[in-house]
Amino acid sequence: MSETSPPSDSSRVLQLLKRYGWNSTSFQVLEPGFRYWFDAEGDACVAYVDTGGAWVAAGAPIAPAERLAEVASAFEAAAHAEGRRVCFFATEQRFASAVPVEVMSIGEQPMWDPRRWEETVRSSRSLREQLRRARARGVTVRRVSPEELRDSEHPTRRAVDRLLARWLASRRMAPMGFLVQMSPYAFAEERRAFVGELSGEVVCFLSAAPVFAREGWLLQHIIRDPRAPNGTAELMVDAAMRAAAEEGRHYVTLGLAPLSGEVAPWLRAARVWGTALFDFEGLRAFKAKLRPHAWDSIHLAWPARTGSLWPVYDALQAFARGSFFRFGLVTLLRRADLLVRLLAILLIPWTVLLALPISSDHFPSQCVQWAWVSFDVGLTGALFGLLHRWRSWLAGLLGGVIAVDACLTAWQAVAYNAPRANQLLDWVIIGVAVLAPATAACLLAWAWRHPPPAHS
């Protein structure tokens, strides 16, 4: 009989990983937040998160290659018994070839043989220049011991903590869960870690996770301070590659470049529209300039009898930590420019609506109507101007102007619109007209107090 284990049973999973951890993301399942389903024979498991509607597996089952189909089928049956759907996120071609599943490409990941890294550097003038630039500016890289990272009071650990805090504060999205959460100190003795230092200060951190069954590493975290000189991240990768070669490793990857490569048209559209939240093209370009020896397609996989929409929904929910609303709200509050963009976009249909003849009855006169329309046109233009180049003084000024707008709107509603309201729709319009500018003023005040990072 198979069993579902609580997250605490990670030592058992680690032993299986050392035997069968083939997926590039396999070591990440030891991080907090995962549950484990173990096969009845005890030599296989699946790490997953339970979204409430589905069990979303992190990669392929941790199992002997010849048992992948059997273990995946048993995992699906266990999920079905609990009323859950199943999907497997970030699987590679080996899984798709061994298991009867539907797959969708969600991006690609670069691969290197670290033993050929020196040849790669020699053949790339641009890469050599980046490395030279970082060294010339005084950046040095050193290997960090597990003891330095395990001890929360160690100066290196505290310096890395400060770097991570600065980096997380600059992110465009709310912190995500599942395979992208930040736990660089978990099982530190199994990892390889490096810091880049400038004048004694840690300006970059790299954590490499083992891919046991491929004698390789996943360069999982490359955290660079925005103040670090150009070429610092490349210098960290160079150090990791050379260390991997010295240890006789055969495989290194930087992990998934999401939505890159041969993906469906709607995913390509999502890549374009999602640029405000995540720099898909920039991430792919960084990995490409390191001259990978190959690119592997990464898939979202699911049982054939399940439609293609549910797996996408379930995977996104796993990354959003189970709540799209909370994730969206936190992301919105972290991005002042998104707040302003939202206001500017919503103002366009609102202004058009105000200008229509059917709206005339809601104003004391046509002059008042067109005064409001002109005001909103000017406000929309100013908001888009703020998006083009962020200026805190302009954000504060617009917040004050909208606050005055809210007061004038409320006065007109009380003095003119409320006495003439005779049906529910009238009251709905009054409510929207009063609450919209008041809410917008609060959002602008928030944006003024929390400006976007300079690089956004």
MOTA-V52363 format. One record per backbone hydrogen bond with DSSP energy under -0.5 kcal/mol. NH is the residue of the N-H (numbers start at 1). CO is the residue of the C=O. Records with the same first field share a line. If there is no record, write none. Layout:
NH = CO + CO
//
This chain:
3 = 38
5 = 3 + 36
9 = 6
10 = 8
11 = 8
13 = 9
14 = 10
15 = 11
16 = 12
17 = 13
18 = 14
19 = 15 + 16
20 = 16
21 = 17
22 = 20
26 = 23
28 = 25
29 = 26
30 = 27
31 = 28
34 = 31
35 = 48
36 = 5
37 = 46
38 = 3 + 36
39 = 44
42 = 39
45 = 62
46 = 37
48 = 35
49 = 56
51 = 49 + 54
52 = 54
55 = 85
56 = 49 + 54
57 = 55 + 87
58 = 47
59 = 57 + 89
62 = 45
63 = 61
67 = 64
68 = 65
71 = 67
72 = 68
73 = 69
74 = 70
75 = 71
76 = 72
77 = 73
78 = 74
79 = 75
80 = 76
81 = 77
82 = 78 + 79
83 = 80
84 = 79
85 = 53
87 = 55
88 = 301
89 = 57 + 87
90 = 299
91 = 299
95 = 92
96 = 92
97 = 93
98 = 94
99 = 95
101 = 99
102 = 302
104 = 300
106 = 298
107 = 298
108 = 257
109 = 296
110 = 255
111 = 294
112 = 252
114 = 112
116 = 113
117 = 114
120 = 116
121 = 117
122 = 118
123 = 119
124 = 120 + 121
125 = 123
128 = 124
129 = 125
130 = 126
131 = 127
132 = 128
133 = 129
134 = 130
135 = 131
136 = 132
137 = 133
138 = 135
139 = 134
140 = 197
142 = 195
144 = 193
148 = 145
149 = 145
150 = 146
151 = 147
152 = 150
154 = 151
157 = 148
158 = 154
159 = 155
160 = 156
161 = 157
162 = 158
163 = 159
164 = 160
165 = 161
166 = 162
167 = 163
168 = 164
169 = 165
170 = 166 + 167
171 = 168
177 = 319
180 = 177
181 = 178
183 = 181
186 = 183
188 = 185
190 = 187
191 = 187 + 188
192 = 208
193 = 144
194 = 206
195 = 142
196 = 204
197 = 140 + 195
198 = 201
201 = 198
203 = 196 + 201
204 = 196
205 = 223
206 = 194
207 = 221
208 = 192
209 = 218
211 = 216
212 = 210
213 = 21
214 = 211
215 = 212
216 = 211
217 = 251
218 = 209
219 = 217 + 253
220 = 207 + 218
221 = 207
223 = 205
224 = 222
225 = 203
228 = 225
232 = 229
235 = 231
236 = 232
237 = 233
238 = 234
239 = 235
240 = 236
241 = 237
242 = 238
243 = 239
244 = 240
245 = 241
246 = 242
247 = 243
248 = 245
249 = 244
250 = 215
251 = 215
252 = 112
253 = 217
254 = 110
257 = 108
258 = 256
259 = 106
260 = 257
263 = 261
264 = 105
267 = 264
268 = 264
269 = 265
270 = 266
271 = 267
272 = 268
273 = 269
274 = 270
275 = 272
276 = 273
277 = 274
278 = 274
280 = 278
283 = 279
284 = 280
285 = 281
286 = 282
287 = 283
288 = 284
289 = 285
290 = 287
291 = 288
293 = 111
294 = 111
296 = 109
298 = 107
299 = 91
300 = 104
301 = 88 + 299
302 = 102
304 = 100
306 = 303
311 = 307
312 = 308
313 = 309
314 = 310
315 = 311
316 = 312
317 = 313
318 = 314
319 = 315
320 = 316
321 = 318
322 = 317
323 = 320
327 = 323
328 = 324
329 = 325
330 = 326
331 = 327
332 = 328
333 = 329
334 = 330
335 = 331 + 332
336 = 334
338 = 335
339 = 335
340 = 336
341 = 337
342 = 338
343 = 339
344 = 340
345 = 341
346 = 342
347 = 343
348 = 344 + 345
349 = 345
350 = 346
351 = 347
352 = 348
353 = 349
354 = 350
355 = 351
356 = 352 + 353
359 = 356
360 = 357
362 = 359
363 = 360
369 = 365
370 = 366
371 = 367
372 = 368
373 = 369
374 = 370
375 = 371
376 = 372
377 = 373
378 = 374
379 = 375
380 = 376
381 = 377
382 = 378
383 = 379
384 = 380
385 = 381
386 = 382
387 = 383
388 = 384
389 = 385
395 = 391
396 = 392
397 = 393
398 = 394
399 = 395
400 = 396
401 = 397
402 = 398
403 = 399
404 = 400
405 = 401
406 = 402
407 = 403
408 = 404
409 = 405
410 = 406
411 = 407
412 = 408
413 = 409
414 = 410
415 = 411
416 = 412
417 = 412
418 = 413
420 = 416 + 417
421 = 417 + 418
426 = 423
427 = 423
428 = 424
429 = 425
430 = 426
431 = 427
432 = 428
433 = 429
434 = 430
435 = 431
436 = 432
437 = 433
438 = 434
439 = 435
440 = 436
441 = 437
442 = 438
443 = 439
444 = 440
445 = 441
446 = 442
447 = 443
448 = 444
449 = 445
450 = 446
456 = 453
//
